[in-house]
């Protein structure tokens, strides 16, 4: 750039580097990294879709009953037994999983249960030794003409 070229008639060059854009760029990159890094850590939960199994390949072994966890607004139930605290749930689940060959846990929750609580129970289950975690959709029982008919809940309510 020329400085004072009109007044003096002698061209002078400006040799200074403007570092303001460099500082803006580096601060922007730091902010992007700070925002993205927690998202990367949360995506460490692996979700596998269910796969169909050919019935001729399945061996006729005695099947173990899976562990069911029901999360309500008031309490956590492990195979219909009410747990008094999360610590009791974690210890009880670890004990049950230690006795089983199949380390899968099936979890269901009511609609009113906050998402964070469900994720916390998923985390506790994984820490207790669960190999596979399955989330089940709730079903509600409707009584019609004296017969028990199960109907899926409408999730769009």
Secondary structure, DSSP 8 states (H G I E B T S, - for coil): -EESHHHHS--EE------HHHHHHHHHHHHHHHHHHHHHHHTTS---------TTTS--------EEEEE-SS-EEETTEEESSHHHHHHHHHHHHHH-SS-EEEEEE-TTS-HHHHHHHHHHHHHTT-SEEEE---EEEEEETTEEEEEE--TT-
